[in-house]
Amino acid sequence: MPIRCEIVSQDRMVFEGDADIVILPGTAGEMGILPNHAPLLTTLEYGIIRVRYQGNEEIFTVAGGIAEVQPNIITILADAAENVKEIDVERAEAARKRAEALLAEGPPPDTDAYLAIEAALRRSNLRLDAVRRFRRVAQRPSRMGEEEE
């Protein structure tokens, strides 16, 4: 019997479905949640959520939040979350470059602005790392007469 999994970000339902196991980046370390798990409430770190069901795996980035586990359902309320398949690499790279440029100018006088820039850099690095690690990118076949680089 599977466990129901719901991943909700601030603006949308990111995932809703059954799972054989959900692997979360908890603040005390990575944890695996199986059906009939004891009730649990935990905070989440920046990291990867893996949802496995019948041999398939969905992978999501999460930028903090909380998870509530009940025996038959796990609800993840994420500060920000998205499926690795949906990540726009160009947008994440542009966000990383903007944040790095702002930090290179020196710390802003406002602590909140500095923390926001630092969080944006951390989120974009997480997204880019997740794409490199988990997205299967089809490689372009070489054509006759073209040199391999």
FIKOLZA-1660 file (N, C-alpha, C; in steps of 0.1 Angstrom, whole numbers, plus 5000, padded with zeros to 4 digits):
% residues 149
   i   px   py   pz ch aa at
   1 5008 4988 5000  A  M  N
   1 5000 5000 5000  A  M CA
   1 5009 5012 5000  A  M  C
   2 5007 5021 4990  A  P  N
   2 5016 5033 4989  A  P CA
   2 5012 5044 4999  A  P  C
   3 5021 5054 5000  A  I  N
   3 5018 5066 5008  A  I CA
   3 5015 5077 4998  A  I  C
   4 5005 5085 5002  A  R  N
   4 5002 5097 4993  A  R CA
   4 5012 5108 4996  A  R  C
   5 5017 5114 4985  A  C  N
   5 5026 5125 4986  A  C CA
   5 5021 5138 4980  A  C  C
   6 5022 5149 4987  A  E  N
   6 5018 5162 4981  A  E CA
   6 5029 5171 4984  A  E  C
   7 5034 5178 4973  A  I  N
   7 5044 5188 4974  A  I CA
   7 5038 5201 4970  A  I  C
   8 5038 5211 4979  A  V  N
   8 5031 5223 4976  A  V CA
   8 5041 5235 4978  A  V  C
   9 5043 5243 4968  A  S  N
   9 5051 5255 4970  A  S CA
   9 5042 5267 4973  A  S  C
  10 5047 5279 4974  A  Q  N
  10 5039 5290 4978  A  Q CA
  10 5028 5294 4967  A  Q  C
  11 5031 5290 4955  A  D  N
  11 5021 5294 4944  A  D CA
  11 5014 5283 4937  A  D  C
  12 5018 5270 4940  A  R  N
  12 5011 5259 4932  A  R CA
  12 5014 5246 4938  A  R  C
  13 5006 5236 4934  A  M  N
  13 5008 5222 4937  A  M CA
  13 5018 5217 4928  A  M  C
  14 5030 5213 4933  A  V  N
  14 5041 5209 4925  A  V CA
  14 5040 5194 4921  A  V  C
  15 5035 5186 4931  A  F  N
  15 5033 5171 4928  A  F CA
  15 5022 5166 4937  A  F  C
  16 5015 5157 4932  A  E  N
  16 5005 5150 4940  A  E CA
  16 5003 5136 4934  A  E  C
  17 5006 5126 4942  A  G  N
  17 5006 5112 4938  A  G CA
  17 5010 5102 4948  A  G  C
  18 5010 5090 4944  A  D  N
  18 5013 5079 4954  A  D CA
  18 5029 5077 4953  A  D  C
  19 5034 5071 4964  A  A  N
  19 5048 5068 4965  A  A CA
  19 5051 5056 4973  A  A  C
  20 5061 5048 4969  A  D  N
  20 5066 5037 4977  A  D CA
  20 5075 5042 4987  A  D  C
  21 5083 5053 4984  A  I  N
  21 5092 5059 4994  A  I CA
  21 5094 5074 4989  A  I  C
  22 5095 5082 4999  A  V  N
  22 5098 5097 4997  A  V CA
  22 5111 5100 5005  A  V  C
  23 5121 5105 4998  A  I  N
  23 5134 5108 5004  A  I CA
  23 5135 5123 5005  A  I  C
  24 5137 5128 5017  A  L  N
  24 5136 5143 5020  A  L CA
  24 5150 5148 5026  A  L  C
  25 5153 5160 5023  A  P  N
  25 5165 5166 5029  A  P CA
  25 5161 5173 5042  A  P  C
  26 5160 5166 5053  A  G  N
  26 5156 5171 5066  A  G CA
  26 5168 5179 5072  A  G  C
  27 5165 5187 5082  A  T  N
  27 5176 5195 5088  A  T CA
  27 5185 5186 5096  A  T  C
  28 5181 5174 5100  A  A  N
  28 5190 5165 5107  A  A CA
  28 5196 5155 5098  A  A  C
  29 5194 5157 5085  A  G  N
  29 5199 5147 5075  A  G CA
  29 5189 5142 5066  A  G  C
  30 5193 5134 5056  A  E  N
  30 5184 5129 5046  A  E CA
  30 5175 5118 5053  A  E  C
  31 5162 5118 5050  A  M  N
  31 5154 5107 5056  A  M CA
  31 5144 5101 5046  A  M  C
  32 5142 5088 5047  A  G  N
  32 5133 5081 5039  A  G CA
  32 5120 5079 5046  A  G  C
  33 5109 5082 5039  A  I  N
  33 5096 5080 5045  A  I CA
  33 5088 5069 5037  A  I  C
  34 5085 5058 5044  A  L  N
  34 5077 5047 5038  A  L CA
  34 5063 5048 5043  A  L  C
  35 5054 5040 5036  A  P  N
  35 5040 5039 5040  A  P CA
  35 5040 5034 5055  A  P  C
  36 5029 5039 5062  A  N  N
  36 5027 5036 5076  A  N CA
  36 5038 5041 5085  A  N  C
  37 5045 5052 5081  A  H  N
  37 5055 5058 5089  A  H CA
  37 5048 5065 5102  A  H  C
  38 5055 5065 5112  A  A  N
  38 5050 5072 5124  A  A CA
  38 5048 5087 5121  A  A  C
  39 5039 5093 5128  A  P  N
  39 5037 5108 5125  A  P CA
  39 5049 5116 5129  A  P  C
  40 5052 5126 5120  A  L  N
  40 5064 5133 5121  A  L CA
  40 5062 5147 5116  A  L  C
  41 5068 5157 5121  A  L  N
  41 5069 5171 5116  A  L CA
  41 5083 5175 5116  A  L  C
  42 5088 5179 5104  A  T  N
  42 5102 5183 5103  A  T CA
  42 5104 5195 5094  A  T  C
  43 5115 5202 5096  A  T  N
  43 5118 5213 5087  A  T CA
  43 5128 5207 5076  A  T  C
  44 5128 5214 5065  A  L  N
  44 5136 5209 5053  A  L CA
  44 5147 5219 5050  A  L  C
  45 5158 5213 5046  A  E  N
  45 5169 5221 5041  A  E CA
  45 5168 5223 5026  A  E  C
  46 5177 5231 5020  A  Y  N
  46 5178 5232 5006  A  Y CA
  46 5183 5218 5001  A  Y  C
  47 5177 5212 4991  A  G  N
  47 5181 5199 4987  A  G CA
  47 5172 5193 4977  A  G  C
  48 5173 5180 4976  A  I  N
  48 5166 5172 4966  A  I CA
  48 5155 5163 4973  A  I  C
  49 5143 5163 4968  A  I  N
  49 5133 5153 4972  A  I CA
  49 5131 5143 4961  A  I  C
  50 5132 5130 4965  A  R  N
  50 5130 5119 4955  A  R CA
  50 5117 5112 4959  A  R  C
  51 5108 5111 4949  A  V  N
  51 5096 5103 4951  A  V CA
  51 5096 5091 4942  A  V  C
  52 5097 5079 4948  A  R  N
  52 5097 5067 4940  A  R CA
  52 5084 5059 4941  A  R  C
  53 5079 5055 4929  A  Y  N
  53 5067 5047 4929  A  Y CA
  53 5067 5037 4917  A  Y  C
  54 5066 5025 4920  A  Q  N
  54 5066 5014 4910  A  Q CA
  54 5077 5015 4900  A  Q  C
  55 5089 5017 4905  A  G  N
  55 5101 5017 4897  A  G CA
  55 5104 5030 4890  A  G  C
  56 5095 5040 4891  A  N  N
  56 5098 5053 4885  A  N CA
  56 5102 5063 4897  A  N  C
  57 5109 5073 4893  A  E  N
  57 5114 5083 4903  A  E CA
  57 5112 5097 4897  A  E  C
  58 5106 5105 4905  A  E  N
  58 5104 5119 4902  A  E CA
  58 5114 5127 4912  A  E  C
  59 5120 5137 4907  A  I  N
  59 5130 5144 4915  A  I CA
  59 5127 5159 4915  A  I  C
  60 5127 5165 4927  A  F  N
  60 5124 5179 4929  A  F CA
  60 5134 5186 4937  A  F  C
  61 5136 5199 4933  A  T  N
  61 5145 5207 4942  A  T CA
  61 5136 5213 4952  A  T  C
  62 5141 5216 4964  A  V  N
  62 5133 5222 4975  A  V CA
  62 5142 5232 4982  A  V  C
  63 5137 5244 4984  A  A  N
  63 5145 5255 4991  A  A CA
  63 5139 5258 5004  A  A  C
  64 5140 5248 5013  A  G  N
  64 5134 5250 5026  A  G CA
  64 5119 5247 5027  A  G  C
  65 5114 5246 5039  A  G  N
  65 5100 5243 5041  A  G CA
  65 5098 5234 5053  A  G  C
  66 5086 5228 5053  A  I  N
  66 5083 5218 5064  A  I CA
  66 5076 5206 5057  A  I  C
  67 5077 5194 5064  A  A  N
  67 5071 5182 5059  A  A CA
  67 5063 5177 5071  A  A  C
  68 5050 5173 5069  A  E  N
  68 5042 5166 5079  A  E CA
  68 5040 5152 5074  A  E  C
  69 5043 5143 5082  A  V  N
  69 5042 5129 5078  A  V CA
  69 5031 5122 5087  A  V  C
  70 5021 5116 5081  A  Q  N
  70 5011 5108 5087  A  Q CA
  70 5013 5094 5081  A  Q  C
  71 5007 5084 5087  A  P  N
  71 5009 5070 5082  A  P CA
  71 5006 5068 5067  A  P  C
  72 4996 5076 5062  A  N  N
  72 4991 5073 5048  A  N CA
  72 4993 5085 5039  A  N  C
  73 4999 5096 5044  A  I  N
  73 5001 5108 5036  A  I CA
  73 5013 5116 5041  A  I  C
  74 5020 5122 5032  A  I  N
  74 5031 5131 5035  A  I CA
  74 5028 5144 5028  A  I  C
  75 5028 5155 5035  A  T  N
  75 5025 5168 5029  A  T CA
  75 5038 5177 5031  A  T  C
  76 5043 5182 5020  A  I  N
  76 5055 5190 5020  A  I CA
  76 5051 5204 5016  A  I  C
  77 5053 5213 5025  A  L  N
  77 5050 5228 5023  A  L CA
  77 5063 5234 5021  A  L  C
  78 5067 5237 5008  A  A  N
  78 5080 5241 5005  A  A CA
  78 5080 5257 5003  A  A  C
  79 5091 5263 5007  A  D  N
  79 5093 5277 5004  A  D CA
  79 5094 5279 4989  A  D  C
  80 5101 5270 4982  A  A  N
  80 5102 5270 4968  A  A CA
  80 5105 5255 4964  A  A  C
  81 5098 5250 4953  A  A  N
  81 5101 5237 4949  A  A CA
  81 5097 5236 4934  A  A  C
  82 5105 5227 4927  A  E  N
  82 5101 5224 4913  A  E CA
  82 5107 5211 4908  A  E  C
  83 5100 5205 4899  A  N  N
  83 5105 5193 4893  A  N CA
  83 5118 5196 4885  A  N  C
  84 5127 5187 4886  A  V  N
  84 5140 5189 4879  A  V CA
  84 5137 5190 4864  A  V  C
  85 5127 5183 4859  A  K  N
  85 5124 5183 4844  A  K CA
  85 5120 5197 4840  A  K  C
  86 5114 5205 4849  A  E  N
  86 5109 5218 4846  A  E CA
  86 5119 5229 4847  A  E  C
  87 5131 5227 4852  A  I  N
  87 5140 5238 4855  A  I CA
  87 5145 5244 4842  A  I  C
  88 5144 5257 4841  A  D  N
  88 5149 5264 4829  A  D CA
  88 5164 5268 4832  A  D  C
  89 5173 5261 4826  A  V  N
  89 5187 5262 4828  A  V CA
  89 5192 5276 4825  A  V  C
  90 5188 5282 4814  A  E  N
  90 5192 5295 4811  A  E CA
  90 5188 5305 4822  A  E  C
  91 5176 5304 4827  A  R  N
  91 5171 5313 4837  A  R CA
  91 5178 5311 4850  A  R  C
  92 5181 5299 4854  A  A  N
  92 5189 5296 4866  A  A CA
  92 5203 5301 4865  A  A  C
  93 5209 5300 4853  A  E  N
  93 5223 5305 4851  A  E CA
  93 5223 5320 4852  A  E  C
  94 5213 5326 4846  A  A  N
  94 5212 5341 4846  A  A CA
  94 5210 5346 4861  A  A  C
  95 5202 5339 4869  A  A  N
  95 5200 5343 4883  A  A CA
  95 5213 5341 4891  A  A  C
  96 5220 5331 4888  A  R  N
  96 5233 5328 4895  A  R CA
  96 5243 5340 4892  A  R  C
  97 5244 5343 4879  A  K  N
  97 5253 5354 4875  A  K CA
  97 5249 5367 4881  A  K  C
  98 5236 5370 4881  A  R  N
  98 5231 5383 4888  A  R CA
  98 5235 5383 4902  A  R  C
  99 5232 5372 4909  A  A  N
  99 5235 5372 4924  A  A CA
  99 5250 5373 4926  A  A  C
 100 5258 5366 4918  A  E  N
 100 5273 5367 4920  A  E CA
 100 5278 5381 4917  A  E  C
 101 5272 5388 4907  A  A  N
 101 5276 5401 4904  A  A CA
 101 5273 5411 4916  A  A  C
 102 5261 5409 4921  A  L  N
 102 5257 5418 4933  A  L CA
 102 5265 5415 4945  A  L  C
 103 5269 5403 4947  A  L  N
 103 5278 5400 4959  A  L CA
 103 5292 5405 4956  A  L  C
 104 5297 5405 4944  A  A  N
 104 5310 5410 4941  A  A CA
 104 5311 5425 4943  A  A  C
 105 5300 5432 4942  A  E  N
 105 5300 5447 4944  A  E CA
 105 5302 5450 4959  A  E  C
 106 5301 5440 4967  A  G  N
 106 5303 5442 4982  A  G CA
 106 5289 5441 4988  A  G  C
 107 5289 5438 5001  A  P  N
 107 5277 5436 5008  A  P CA
 107 5268 5449 5008  A  P  C
 108 5255 5447 5005  A  P  N
 108 5246 5459 5005  A  P CA
 108 5244 5463 5020  A  P  C
 109 5241 5476 5022  A  P  N
 109 5239 5481 5035  A  P CA
 109 5228 5475 5043  A  P  C
 110 5218 5469 5036  A  D  N
 110 5207 5463 5042  A  D CA
 110 5209 5448 5044  A  D  C
 111 5208 5443 5056  A  T  N
 111 5211 5429 5059  A  T CA
 111 5201 5420 5051  A  T  C
 112 5188 5424 5051  A  D  N
 112 5178 5416 5044  A  D CA
 112 5181 5415 5029  A  D  C
 113 5186 5426 5023  A  A  N
 113 5189 5425 5009  A  A CA
 113 5201 5415 5007  A  A  C
 114 5211 5416 5016  A  Y  N
 114 5222 5406 5014  A  Y CA
 114 5217 5392 5016  A  Y  C
 115 5208 5389 5025  A  L  N
 115 5203 5376 5027  A  L CA
 115 5195 5371 5015  A  L  C
 116 5188 5380 5009  A  A  N
 116 5180 5377 4997  A  A CA
 116 5189 5373 4986  A  A  C
 117 5199 5381 4984  A  I  N
 117 5209 5378 4973  A  I CA
 117 5216 5365 4975  A  I  C
 118 5220 5362 4988  A  E  N
 118 5226 5350 4991  A  E CA
 118 5217 5338 4989  A  E  C
 119 5204 5339 4993  A  A  N
 119 5194 5329 4990  A  A CA
 119 5192 5326 4976  A  A  C
 120 5192 5337 4968  A  A  N
 120 5190 5335 4953  A  A CA
 120 5202 5328 4947  A  A  C
 121 5214 5331 4952  A  L  N
 121 5225 5324 4947  A  L CA
 121 5225 5309 4951  A  L  C
 122 5221 5306 4963  A  R  N
 122 5220 5292 4968  A  R CA
 122 5210 5285 4960  A  R  C
 123 5198 5291 4958  A  R  N
 123 5187 5284 4950  A  R CA
 123 5192 5281 4936  A  R  C
 124 5198 5291 4929  A  S  N
 124 5202 5289 4915  A  S CA
 124 5213 5278 4915  A  S  C
 125 5222 5278 4924  A  N  N
 125 5232 5267 4924  A  N CA
 125 5226 5254 4926  A  N  C
 126 5216 5253 4935  A  L  N
 126 5209 5240 4938  A  L CA
 126 5202 5235 4925  A  L  C
 127 5195 5244 4918  A  R  N
 127 5188 5241 4906  A  R CA
 127 5198 5236 4895  A  R  C
 128 5209 5243 4893  A  L  N
 128 5218 5239 4883  A  L CA
 128 5225 5226 4886  A  L  C
 129 5228 5224 4899  A  D  N
 129 5234 5211 4903  A  D CA
 129 5224 5200 4901  A  D  C
 130 5212 5202 4904  A  A  N
 130 5202 5191 4902  A  A CA
 130 5200 5188 4887  A  A  C
 131 5201 5198 4879  A  V  N
 131 5200 5195 4864  A  V CA
 131 5212 5186 4860  A  V  C
 132 5224 5190 4864  A  R  N
 132 5236 5183 4861  A  R CA
 132 5235 5168 4866  A  R  C
 133 5230 5167 4878  A  R  N
 133 5230 5153 4884  A  R CA
 133 5219 5144 4880  A  R  C
 134 5207 5150 4877  A  F  N
 134 5195 5141 4875  A  F CA
 134 5188 5142 4862  A  F  C
 135 5190 5153 4854  A  R  N
 135 5183 5154 4842  A  R CA
 135 5192 5147 4831  A  R  C
 136 5185 5138 4824  A  R  N
 136 5192 5131 4813  A  R CA
 136 5190 5140 4800  A  R  C
 137 5202 5146 4796  A  V  N
 137 5202 5155 4785  A  V CA
 137 5206 5147 4772  A  V  C
 138 5197 5147 4762  A  A  N
 138 5201 5140 4750  A  A CA
 138 5212 5147 4743  A  A  C
 139 5222 5140 4740  A  Q  N
 139 5234 5145 4733  A  Q CA
 139 5232 5146 4718  A  Q  C
 140 5236 5156 4712  A  R  N
 140 5235 5158 4698  A  R CA
 140 5244 5148 4691  A  R  C
 141 5239 5140 4682  A  P  N
 141 5248 5131 4675  A  P CA
 141 5257 5139 4665  A  P  C
 142 5269 5135 4664  A  S  N
 142 5278 5142 4655  A  S CA
 142 5275 5139 4641  A  S  C
 143 5277 5149 4632  A  R  N
 143 5274 5147 4618  A  R CA
 143 5287 5144 4610  A  R  C
 144 5286 5138 4599  A  M  N
 144 5298 5134 4591  A  M CA
 144 5305 5147 4587  A  M  C
 145 5318 5147 4588  A  G  N
 145 5326 5158 4584  A  G CA
 145 5328 5168 4596  A  G  C
 146 5321 5167 4607  A  E  N
 146 5323 5177 4618  A  E CA
 146 5333 5171 4627  A  E  C
 147 5342 5179 4632  A  E  N
 147 5352 5174 4642  A  E CA
 147 5346 5174 4656  A  E  C
 148 5350 5164 4664  A  E  N
 148 5345 5163 4678  A  E CA
 148 5354 5173 4685  A  E  C
 149 5347 5180 4695  A  E  N
 149 5354 5190 4703  A  E CA
 149 5359 5183 4716  A  E  C
% end
